[in-house]
Each structure stands twice: as structure tokens, then as C-alpha cells.
Amino acid sequence: MARIIVGSYVVRFPVGGYLSWVLQWLVGFQRLGHEVYFVEKAGWPKACYDPSTDTMGDDCSYGVSMLNDLFKRFDLNDRWCFVDAAGVYHGMPRDRVEGVFSTADLFVDMGTHGSWLAEAANTTVRVLVDGDPGYTQMRAIARGEDLGDYDFFYSVGRNVGTAASTVPTMGKPWRPVFDPVVLDLFPVRPACANAAFTTIMVWQPYRAIEYEGRVYGAKNLEFMKFLDLPHRTSVPLEVALSGDPVPIEQLQGAGWRIQNPLAVTETWEKFRDYVAASRGEFTVCKNYYVATSSGFFSDRSAVYLASGRPVVMQDTGLEGHLPDGRGLFTVRSVEEAADAIEQIANHYDMHSRCAHEVAAEYLEASKVLTRLLGEVSM
């Protein structure tokens, strides 16, 4: 049994999708018999999002409560710590956190921007998992920053560090990893025949960035390539969409259903149920992922597959990494997207079964995390 600490962000963005992403890693390690902890820091002032008021601030009470309630269900309620902007420790006190780090076998950093590296100085192995391939590296380069002192560097962009991708490596030996999914947390339920293909997305979470003379951005740059997709398929399409500014009227005029994302992702349970109530997922990917051929595949799409919901996603260079054409389709044009959705609709039961099989074969947590632990000699 190893003592494993996962660092990420949950209290700062306490909504269903983020909760689910981190939960899969924690429960996945836990199911393998390891002693698992979670740590997070605010990092800067007004870093905490409160969905009840739709505001950013220093009050972390909403996120702390949400995290604690969810973690209790998985016997993790006494194994987490959040340090707020004032330096106050919530959950585990400082001395206990430092003691856990000093005796830990593995620290997995999934987006803390190195804020726990001082505490992790004596941890046996330190691993960085890049969950935002392209943006992570380009932002660090633009700021003149290093990625930190880690023993291993992983990316969910499976082409990063290979000739297939133009994501800058920053001289690091990147290894590929899928975000894991714990299958039994997302049981396959019967799908309604008139349910929509859905997705959950932020229109433009951050500003575009320039790297080597090219400007890269987010999903807003890619979505417009598929704007008229609803007019090309008989299946309804819905997007739970946040961000600013979002061209709501233009999207609705093109036939897209627009859903309030907080209404469907307020909790982990609502996120899970929204996926299960869908017929499948159609999703574009961030411009960073597409333009650099990063090989990105999202944790959210993994949940759709695990739930038996077929996925049609914009291609990021996934060829050779996941099966294509049965339960999961990667597409490059609106015509290919429409064709894929119609194929799924015409043979839904087969594609639903194949979707779950892809998740079970390639994304299931015990397989993904056992492989990672073996590679870092745990």
C-alpha cells in the first residue's frame, strides 16, 4: 500500500464536472488499496467560485462544504486540506498535512501550479499531470516560468512529446495518460429515444495566447465550424454553456438548445444524471488541442462512454490511441459529425454497448492508474 497525495482544484470550482474529474483519480487509487489524500490551495486572492451567487471571492465555505459532503461518501472526509487566500487551513491542519507529505510515496499534481512543491520536497516521487495540453506549456513559456521540480511529467494530450504534436515540450520527457473513470460510479441506464446529444462547455475560459507567431484559443474558435450541425441531423443537440461573451441568439438560431450549466452540474450527482439523461455527446475541443494535434481526450467524454453514451468529438489527433467508429467517433468537419450522429441513431444499442466497452478497455481507473504506478515504480 502506498501513501498517495493528489493536488488539484475542487474548492475553487465546486461544480459537478470538476468534482467528478478529481474524484475518479482519488477513488481509483483508493480502490487499488492505497492510502489517498487530497490537497488544494487558493493560490491568489478571489480564487474561489461560489455557484450560489455566481461570484468569485475569498470565501471558500461553499466549496469546502461541497467537497466535504462528497468526500464523506467515499471515506475521504478526513483526508483533505484546502488552504485559503489568508493562509487558513481547512480540513486537515497544517502539521498533519506536512506530516503526510513527509511520509508520502507519491504526489500527483493535477494543476496546483507547484504550490505544494515545498511540502512535497521529501515525498518519494513527484508527478505532474498536465490536464490542459498546449495551454499549460505556452502559458509557462509566455510568463518565463518553469513547470517545477517533478520526477515525471504526464499529459492527457497523448501526442505531447512526440513528432505527431506541436505542443512545446519545454525540454521535458512527457508520458501519455488518460484521465481515469471508475465505471461503477456511472451505471449504464436505458436511453430515451428522443433525448438529445449534449455536452458541457465553457465558451472562452481564458484569453487567446500567441506562440511562435500563431494565436491559439479555446472552444469558441472551434464551435463555429460546427454551427449548422443541428440542421444536418434529426437528433436534437444541446449544450450546457457558460462563459462570456456567448452568442446565445446566434446559437439558438442555428438550432442549438442552450442549457444553464449550473442547473445540470451544480453537484456531482446532477452532472452524472445529466450525462445519463443524454443520448450521447457531441463536443468540440479547445483550439489548443486541435491545432497542435495534442491527442487530447477529456474526462467528461470518458464519463459519457462509461455511462453507455456514444461520443462524437472533434479530432485532436487520437488516431491509434482509442478505437474509432463504434461508440466513439472523431470528426474533422460538420459533415462528418452529422454522419456519425446519424450512424449512432440508426444503430443505437450497438454503439451504446461499444461506448461502454471503450471505457472499460482503455479508460477504466484500475487499468490507467496501475499502469501509471508501474511506470513511476510504485
C-alpha positions, 0 to 999 in steps of 0.5 A, a space after each residue: 500500500 502506498 501513501 498517495 497525495 493528489 493536488 488539484 482544484 475542487 474548492 475553487 470550482 465546486 461544480 459537478 464536472 470538476 468534482 467528478 474529474 478529481 474524484 475518479 483519480 482519488 477513488 481509483 487509487 483508493 480502490 487499488 488499496 492505497 492510502 489517498 489524500 487530497 490537497 488544494 490551495 487558493 493560490 491568489 486572492 478571489 480564487 474561489 467560485 461560489 455557484 450560489 451567487 455566481 461570484 468569485 471571492 475569498 470565501 471558500 465555505 461553499 466549496 469546502 462544504 461541497 467537497 466535504 459532503 462528497 468526500 464523506 461518501 467515499 471515506 475521504 472526509 478526513 483526508 483533505 486540506 484546502 488552504 485559503 487566500 489568508 493562509 487558513 487551513 481547512 480540513 486537515 491542519 497544517 502539521 498533519 498535512 506536512 506530516 503526510 507529505 513527509 511520509 508520502 510515496 507519491 504526489 500527483 499534481 493535477 494543476 496546483 501550479 507547484 504550490 505544494 512543491 515545498 511540502 512535497 520536497 521529501 515525498 518519494 516521487 513527484 508527478 505532474 499531470 498536465 490536464 490542459 495540453 498546449 495551454 499549460 506549456 505556452 502559458 509557462 513559456 509566455 510568463 518565463 516560468 518553469 513547470 517545477 521540480 517533478 520526477 515525471 511529467 504526464 499529459 492527457 494530450 497523448 501526442 505531447 512529446 512526440 513528432 505527431 504534436 506541436 505542443 512545446 515540450 519545454 525540454 521535458 520527457 512527457 508520458 501519455 495518460 488518460 484521465 481515469 473513470 471508475 465505471 461503477 460510479 456511472 451505471 449504464 441506464 436505458 436511453 430515451 429515444 428522443 433525448 438529445 446529444 449534449 455536452 458541457 462547455 465553457 465558451 472562452 475560459 481564458 484569453 487567446 495566447 500567441 506562440 511562435 507567431 500563431 494565436 491559439 484559443 479555446 472552444 469558441 474558435 472551434 464551435 463555429 465550424 460546427 454551427 449548422 450541425 443541428 440542421 444536418 441531423 434529426 437528433 436534437 443537440 444541446 449544450 450546457 454553456 457558460 462563459 462570456 461573451 456567448 452568442 446565445 441568439 446566434 446559437 439558438 438560431 442555428 438550432 442549438 438548445 442552450 442549457 444553464 450549466 449550473 442547473 445540470 452540474 451544480 453537484 456531482 450527482 446532477 452532472 452524472 444524471 445529466 450525462 445519463 439523461 443524454 443520448 450521447 455527446 457531441 463536443 468540440 475541443 479547445 483550439 489548443 488541442 486541435 491545432 497542435 494535434 495534442 491527442 487530447 481526450 477529456 474526462 467528461 467524454 470518458 464519463 459519457 462512454 462509461 455511462 453507455 453514451 456514444 461520443 462524437 468529438 472533434 479530432 485532436 489527433 487520437 488516431 491509434 490511441 482509442 478505437 474509432 467508429 463504434 461508440 466513439 467517433 472523431 470528426 474533422 468537419 460538420 459533415 462528418 459529425 452529422 454522419 456519425 450522429 446519424 450512424 449512432 441513431 440508426 444503430 443505437 444499442 450497438 454503439 451504446 454497448 461499444 461506448 461502454 466497452 471503450 471505457 472499460 478497455 482503455 479508460 477504466 481507473 484500475 487499468 490507467 492508474 496501475 499502469 501509471 504506478 508501474 511506470 513511476 515504480 510504485 
